[in-house]
């Protein structure tokens, strides 16, 4: 992973000093709450239901063992011993004291971490494929470009006070694991006919109150122009994005209002003013970043599993099932990427204790090169595990509760913290997630249902990405009571938005409604490989709707 | 708000100065000023000697010649949403553009400043006024502002603390047209044996 140089370090240190001073002035009454709010948000600090919430950036989801240990230390020292991995590859602490936040930031800076621009109306943490650099289907490793974007966006003086938050995602593999079509900017790293690297540029996707897929604004942007083009997009947005209504302030609304054609024209006109200027990327800079990326030194291993491993897999169904679900193919022969499920039955999705964080840090060193990835699906990944060590790792993961073989299955629920913590939420998410994961805890049943994404958001802001879940659940407020609206047919790749099946349900009705949806699916699917979402596409939402609301209708008619 | 009588303190190029500009807000103000000029020779001299007149963009547009032929320096107050195209033709006759920040979180002025400096090549005074305080001036200065009128209650000296928050920056901006990576590459070139003829510092 990228190692800071002296300037990278100095900048995060100076940020800590700046925020320490701002916090002091706020606590002394020299800075009003109104003025402090945007400043603290740009350091990831929210005021929540119980306490401030601090969101720490994990740039493009890559963590070193010593950084994870530091997060464990922070959880223990400044929080209640727990951290929560978010749906944007960040980690959140729900119980810090405001006065201690500068100290937490100093602790982070000491291990090359920060909370810079993890909130506020600025360019947020750039996200990417959690298997970047190891995925077997990868075309181009996106991490160098993510680091280029991280540096460019950090303290960008022109784009600190945008109309609204701004999220960039980069993907470099065949499969889009970065949800690029639902980001403000989505970039696909690709090669042209001559083998030159560049980007397919998508603008104006997003979830939230007005879910929209992005618009393809450029089929191929050559790599040297990455930053000037991003600046042109941001400048057009900063000048013309709506500021009168928070609900209409994201770039997606601007793209739609202008029409994609006119938006593209504005961006291209702006870009021509800056194209080939000093911000044009040079190969020397990419080489410098590459040199600071500590790459693993892989051993040369046989690609095929040994006889002993094959025997173990044959004899141990638990190990076999876990390998099928939680272990992914690797670019390097003899290695595998292993997902640690933070979705055990009844667990709050994405939550992890300090002891577990330390354990993962140790495991990353024992079974890899001391690197951990954070996925937007709120799981952790050990990216470089020798396949012969899979049985030993499986045993260790089981003892720590990370071996639930449910990656890609229904109980691998994506969920925001919801009303238990978040001040914006209309309803709680975690109890619903827990109820569903308990109801569908039976592994055999999960396997029978097959691949299924279930996503839960506690409000319209859609942090739980409910629109792109095969089944999406949205918490809504009905006269002060929590209700849940169900959408079906959404998917992340290829991106599609789900459709609402009917009136919102009470929390206790939700697991039953899921049962009904699955009944229809299992009856209707043509074969085991046909996904839930594909059945929805084929037969429409009506049969599902019928079944879920049948009992209710009967009750009404009776 | 009429500041005609109060010469307020502000920051210009890193030092505290008295604002030499007087404000004309309306066509009547402008008419009165011309009337004063015809009566008082000293006033015309004062304007030529470095004082100036500042007017909102809308007034300049309505009274273009009456404003632009005033003796001495002329400045415009623009709102963050104003299009630079709407006054670009007059930029050469203007000494000051004052960009209003109704709220410090309204970042349109940042892009406006950058466009005025880097695209239109405006070399005059670029002033940030409105919701300006020490936590906002660093980014504003990077975007090309060289003059700052603090919001009421904030003494100008307090702004001075804000300019050096960060000792380096990654991106190109008006204060530093080359991004960090390009400066590094150029510095490395200079460390190498000097070429026979130095051809400038373009990459």
Interface residues (C-beta under 8 A of the other chain):
Chain A: X7 X10 X11 X14 X15 X18 X22 X31 X35 X38 X39 X121 X151 X152 X154 X155 X156 X157 X158 X159 X160 X161 X162 X227 X235 X238 X239 X243 X273 X274 X277 X278 X279 X281 X282 X284 X285 X288
Chain B: X104 X105 X106 X107 X108 X110 X111 X112 X114 X115 X118 X119 X133 X135 X138 X139 X140 X142 X143 X165 X166 X167 X168 X169 X170 X171 X172 X173 X177 X178 X179 X180 X181 X182 X184 X185 X188 X203
